[in-house]
């Protein structure tokens, strides 16, 4: 199997959609020798912030000399981003090699009468095989959807992390914060410590009860233990101070967004707990150095300075609200041009209300997904409250229009979907002459 055949096999399973449950994973992994049981895992669930917390956690461990596997979803520009070791994407040869092995296990499980595994289940199994073969010191693994029935929830982790919980994927996870939290809390395993983001009371009660049942020690981070010290616009970093256990240090946080202050505190606190659980000698100075260097594509990422151009993968109501708060915090009273593309299964109207009403102009685009809300439909809604709205089929045209309309003291922001942001990032890199990693 070469990479084209591997990708055809993987994408060909999209027709099986989302089908939560662990039976297919357990069958495939059993056929392949249960590779997931050979890994030292940090498992991360939550609605928003998983990627940022995973990035900081892996960067800190790498800074201390450890080899770190990282599993994320979705990818931004390249499919191979989903599986990384020391922030290097899996190469095509390895992706094809392990996909072929998984395809064999899929055939056996289907022959035994199981439903066909989903795309995410296949990718997750490829990840487990790859990490088993490469044997990184730690594997930082993001949940794909929910927690209790997610494909990744076959692991026995060293530590569980739960990020911010809010409304998203309600058609699958439930219509209340409690129901959604119940799914996310499903990653808590017997006796395994948990570090969690400060939650809404309903979510906190659910998580606490699950931790009690599992006899798992749990800590909710205190937002007062991170202090904002300043923002340097010219370098694009925010200065913060952290307090976690016996650690007390300052760092230049390269990840922008007001919400990243508590997200990064969650990662720092989880690392402090991991140092106790795994007997690691993690040093605050090296933690600070890692925080200063960590970069996460498509999360409040500055793509150009003159004019200022930002992309952000906010893709649900809470994410858009956090983005708008951050824009107001860093760039108060400055006009902005918005490029917006949203998936149809999101609360498109509320998301648009939050960020499009104050925009000087809005350019609607269609994300590259079968679940996309069409640009024309988004335009029709936004036009009811903002006269300066258009829609474009081509991302390059949308970017040109945004740059043309951007006031001298203003900026361009593109957001609404990680699927859109990935393609828009590629378009921006070409326009501004940026490398893949910049």
C-alpha positions in Angstrom: 0.0 0.0 0.0 1.4 3.4 -1.0 0.4 6.8 0.4 -2.3 7.3 -2.3 -3.8 3.9 -1.6 -3.6 4.6 2.2 -5.4 7.9 1.9 -8.0 6.5 -0.4 -8.7 3.7 2.2 -8.9 6.2 5.0 -11.0 8.8 3.3 -13.2 6.1 1.8 -14.4 5.3 5.3 -15.9 8.8 5.8 -19.2 7.4 4.5 -19.5 5.5 7.8 -19.8 8.8 9.6 -19.7 9.2 13.4 -20.5 6.0 15.2 -19.4 6.1 18.8 -18.5 3.0 20.7 -15.4 1.0 21.6 -16.3 -2.5 20.2 -14.7 -1.9 16.8 -11.6 -0.3 18.4 -11.2 -3.2 20.8 -11.5 -5.7 17.9 -8.9 -4.0 15.7 -6.5 -3.5 18.6 -6.8 -7.1 19.7 -6.0 -8.3 16.2 -2.9 -6.0 16.2 -1.6 -7.1 19.6 -3.1 -4.2 21.7 -0.4 -1.6 20.9 -2.1 1.0 23.1 -1.2 -0.9 26.2 2.5 -0.3 25.6 2.2 3.5 25.8 2.6 6.1 28.6 -0.4 8.4 27.9 -1.6 11.8 28.9 -5.2 11.8 27.8 -7.0 15.1 27.1 -10.8 15.7 26.7 -12.9 18.9 26.6 -14.7 21.2 24.3 -12.2 23.9 23.7 -8.5 24.2 24.4 -7.5 20.6 23.9 -5.0 21.4 21.2 -3.3 24.3 23.0 -3.0 22.3 26.2 -1.6 19.3 24.3 0.9 21.6 22.5 2.2 23.1 25.8 2.3 19.7 27.5 4.3 18.1 24.7 6.6 21.1 24.3 7.5 21.1 28.0 8.3 17.4 28.0 10.4 17.8 24.9 12.3 20.7 26.5 13.3 18.3 29.2 14.7 15.8 26.7 11.8 13.4 26.4 10.5 12.0 23.2 6.8 12.9 22.9 4.1 11.5 20.6 1.2 13.8 19.9 -2.2 12.9 18.5 -4.6 15.7 17.5 -7.7 16.4 15.4 -8.6 17.8 13.1 -5.5 18.8 11.2 -4.9 22.4 9.9 -3.1 22.0 6.6 -1.7 18.5 6.3 -3.4 15.3 7.2 -0.1 14.0 8.6 -0.3 16.6 11.4 -2.6 14.4 13.2 0.2 12.0 14.3 3.5 13.6 15.4 6.6 12.7 17.3 8.5 15.6 18.7 6.3 17.9 16.6 7.4 16.1 13.4 4.5 14.8 11.4 4.4 11.1 10.6 5.9 10.6 7.1 4.0 9.2 4.2 5.8 5.9 4.2 5.0 5.2 7.8 1.4 6.4 7.4 1.0 4.0 4.4 2.8 1.1 6.2 0.6 1.2 9.3 -2.6 1.9 7.5 -2.1 -1.3 5.5 -1.7 -3.2 8.8 -4.9 -1.6 10.1 -6.7 -2.4 6.9 -6.0 -6.1 7.5 -7.4 -5.9 11.0 -10.5 -4.0 9.6 -11.2 -6.9 7.2 -11.0 -9.5 9.9 -13.3 -7.6 12.2 -15.9 -6.9 9.5 -15.7 -10.6 8.5 -16.6 -11.5 12.1 -19.8 -9.4 11.8 -18.8 -6.1 13.3 -19.8 -2.8 11.6 -17.1 -1.2 9.5 -14.8 1.0 11.6 -15.1 4.8 11.1 -12.4 7.0 9.7 -11.4 8.3 13.1 -11.2 4.8 14.5 -8.8 3.8 11.7 -6.6 6.8 12.1 -6.5 6.3 15.9 -5.5 2.7 15.4 -2.7 3.8 13.0 -1.5 6.2 15.7 -1.4 3.5 18.3 0.7 1.2 16.1 3.0 4.0 15.1 3.6 5.1 18.6 4.2 1.5 19.8 6.8 1.0 17.1 8.6 4.3 17.8 8.2 4.1 21.6 8.2 7.7 22.6 8.6 8.4 26.3 5.1 9.9 26.5 2.1 10.1 24.3 -0.2 13.2 24.5 -3.5 12.1 23.1 -6.5 14.3 22.3 -10.0 12.9 22.5 -11.8 13.2 19.1 -15.4 13.6 20.3 -16.8 13.3 23.7 -14.8 11.0 25.9 -16.5 7.9 27.2 -17.2 6.3 23.8 -14.4 8.0 21.9 -12.0 5.9 20.0 -9.0 7.0 22.1 -10.7 5.9 25.4 -9.1 2.5 25.3 -6.0 3.8 27.0 -4.9 3.5 30.6 -3.3 6.9 31.1 -0.8 8.3 33.6 -2.9 11.5 33.9 -6.3 12.7 32.6 -6.8 16.4 31.6 -10.2 18.0 31.1 -10.3 21.3 29.4 -13.1 23.9 29.2 -16.6 22.3 28.6 -19.3 24.1 26.7 -22.0 23.5 24.1 -20.8 21.6 21.0 -21.8 18.4 19.1 -25.1 18.5 21.0 -26.6 16.1 18.4 -24.2 13.4 19.7 -23.3 14.4 23.3 -26.5 15.8 24.7 -28.3 19.2 25.1 -27.2 20.1 28.6 -23.8 21.0 30.0 -24.3 18.1 32.5 -24.8 15.6 29.7 -21.8 16.9 27.7 -19.7 16.8 30.9 -20.8 13.2 31.5 -19.3 12.2 28.2 -16.1 14.1 28.7 -15.7 12.8 32.2 -15.7 9.3 30.8 -12.0 9.5 30.3 -11.5 9.4 34.1 -10.0 6.0 34.9 -9.8 4.2 38.3 -7.2 5.8 40.5 -5.8 8.0 37.7 -5.3 11.6 38.7 -7.3 14.3 36.9 -6.5 18.0 36.4 -9.4 20.1 35.1 -10.2 23.5 33.8 -12.6 25.5 36.1 -16.0 24.5 34.9 -19.6 25.7 35.1 -21.2 24.3 38.3 -23.2 21.7 36.6 -20.2 20.3 34.7 -18.0 20.4 37.8 -20.5 18.4 39.8 -20.6 15.7 37.1 -16.8 15.5 36.9 -16.4 15.4 40.6 -18.9 12.6 40.9 -17.1 10.5 38.2 -13.8 11.1 39.9 -15.3 10.0 43.2 -16.7 6.8 41.7 -13.3 6.1 40.1 -11.5 7.0 43.3 -9.4 9.3 41.2 -7.7 12.4 42.8 -8.9 15.5 41.1 -7.8 19.2 40.9 -9.6 22.1 39.3 -7.1 24.8 38.5 -7.7 28.2 40.1 -7.8 31.1 37.5 -6.3 33.3 40.2 -3.0 31.3 39.9 -2.2 32.9 36.5 -1.6 36.6 36.3 -1.6 38.7 33.1 1.4 41.1 33.2 1.3 42.7 29.7 1.0 42.3 26.0 3.8 43.1 23.5 2.0 43.7 20.1 5.3 44.0 18.2 6.4 40.5 19.2 3.0 38.9 19.6 3.4 37.5 23.1 1.7 38.0 26.4 3.6 38.1 29.7 2.1 35.9 32.4 2.9 34.5 35.9 2.0 31.0 37.0 1.6 29.4 40.4 1.3 25.6 40.4 2.2 23.6 43.5 5.7 24.8 44.5 6.3 26.4 41.1 6.0 30.2 40.8 7.5 31.7 37.6 6.9 34.2 34.8 6.9 33.4 31.1 6.3 35.0 27.7 3.3 33.1 26.4 3.4 32.9 22.7 -0.1 31.5 22.4 -2.4 34.5 22.2 -5.9 34.8 23.4 -7.2 35.8 26.9 -8.5 32.2 27.3 -4.9 30.9 26.7 -3.9 32.3 30.1 -6.0 29.7 31.9 -5.5 27.0 29.2 -1.7 27.4 29.8 -2.2 27.3 33.6 -4.1 24.0 33.1 -1.2 22.6 31.1 1.4 23.8 33.7 -0.6 22.4 36.6 -1.0 19.1 34.8 2.7 18.9 34.2 3.3 19.6 37.9 1.0 16.8 38.7 2.6 14.5 36.1 6.0 15.2 37.6 4.7 13.8 40.9 2.9 10.8 39.3 5.7 9.8 37.0 8.6 10.8 39.2 9.9 13.4 36.8 12.3 16.3 37.6 10.6 19.0 35.7 12.2 22.4 36.2 10.2 25.7 36.2 12.9 27.5 34.2 12.6 24.9 31.4 8.8 25.0 31.6 9.0 28.8 31.1 11.3 28.3 28.1 8.9 25.8 26.5 5.9 28.1 27.1 7.8 30.9 25.3 8.4 28.7 22.2 5.2 26.7 21.9 3.4 27.5 18.7 0.0 26.2 17.6 -1.2 26.7 14.0 -4.5 28.3 13.5 -5.1 29.5 17.1 -5.0 33.3 17.2 -2.1 33.0 14.8 -0.7 36.3 13.4 0.0 35.8 9.7 1.0 39.3 8.8 1.8 42.5 10.7 1.2 45.3 8.1 -1.7 45.1 7.9 -2.4 42.9 10.9 -3.9 39.6 9.8 -5.0 36.9 12.3 -6.5 33.5 11.8 -8.3 31.6 14.6 -9.9 28.2 14.7 -12.8 29.1 16.9 -15.6 26.8 15.7 -18.4 27.0 18.3 -20.2 29.6 20.3 -17.9 29.6 23.3 -14.8 29.7 21.0 -16.1 32.7 19.1 -17.0 34.4 22.3 -13.5 33.9 23.6 -12.1 35.1 20.3 -14.2 38.3 20.4 -13.1 39.0 24.0 -9.5 38.5 23.1 -9.8 40.9 20.1 -11.4 43.5 22.3 -8.7 43.0 25.0 -5.6 43.2 22.7 -6.9 45.6 20.1 -9.6 47.7 21.8 -11.7 50.0 19.5 -9.8 49.0 16.4 -11.9 48.3 13.3 -11.7 44.9 11.7 -12.7 43.0 8.5 -14.0 39.5 9.1 -13.7 36.5 6.9 -16.2 34.0 8.3 -16.9 30.3 7.4 -19.0 28.0 9.7 -20.2 24.4 9.6 -23.9 24.0 9.3 -24.2 21.7 12.4 -23.0 24.6 14.6 -25.1 27.4 16.0 -24.3 29.6 13.0 -26.6 32.5 13.9 -25.3 32.9 17.4 -21.7 32.7 16.3 -22.3 35.3 13.6 -24.2 37.5 16.1 -21.2 37.5 18.4 -18.5 38.4 15.9 -20.1 39.9 12.7 -22.2 42.7 14.2 -19.2 44.9 15.1 -17.2 44.1 11.9 -16.6 47.0 9.5 -17.2 44.4 6.7 -17.8 40.7 6.5 -16.8 38.3 3.7 -18.5 34.9 4.0 -16.8 31.8 2.7 -17.7 28.1 2.6 -15.5 25.7 4.6 -14.2 22.7 2.8 -16.4 20.2 4.4 -19.6 18.3 3.6 -21.0 19.7 6.8 -20.4 23.4 5.7 -22.9 26.2 5.9 -22.8 27.7 2.4 -21.4 31.2 2.1 -24.6 32.4 0.5 -26.7 31.2 3.4 -24.4 32.9 6.0 -24.5 36.0 3.9 -28.3 36.1 3.9 -28.4 36.0 7.7 -25.6 38.5 8.4 -27.2 40.9 5.8 -30.1 41.3 8.2 -27.9 43.3 10.6 -24.7 44.3 8.7 -25.0 46.1 5.3 -21.3 45.6 4.6 -21.4 41.9 3.9 -20.5 39.9 0.7 -19.7 36.3 -0.1 -16.9 34.7 -2.1 -16.4 31.3 -3.6 -12.6 31.5 -3.7 -10.5 32.0 -0.5 -7.9 34.0 -2.4 -10.6 36.4 -3.6 -12.0 36.7 -0.1 -8.6 37.5 1.3 -7.9 40.1 -1.4 -11.3 41.7 -0.6 -10.5 41.8 3.1 -7.1 43.4 2.6 -8.5 45.9 0.2 -11.2 47.0 2.7 -8.9 47.0 5.8 -8.5 50.5 7.3 -5.0 51.7 8.1 -5.6 51.3 11.8 -7.5 48.0 11.5 -7.0 44.3 11.0 -8.3 41.2 9.3 -9.5 38.2 11.2 -10.5 34.9 9.7 -12.4 32.4 11.8 -15.5 30.2 12.3 -14.2 26.7 11.4 -10.9 24.8 11.7 -11.7 23.3 8.2 -11.9 26.8 6.8 -8.9 28.1 8.7 -6.6 25.4 7.3 -7.3 26.3 3.7 -7.2 30.0 4.5 -3.9 29.6 6.3 -2.4 28.1 3.1 -3.8 30.9 1.1 -2.4 33.5 3.5 1.0 31.8 3.5 1.1 32.0 -0.3 0.1 35.7 -0.2 2.6 36.7 2.4 5.4 34.4 1.4 5.4 32.4 4.7 6.7 28.8 5.2 4.5 26.0 6.6 6.1 26.6 10.0 6.7 30.3 10.5 
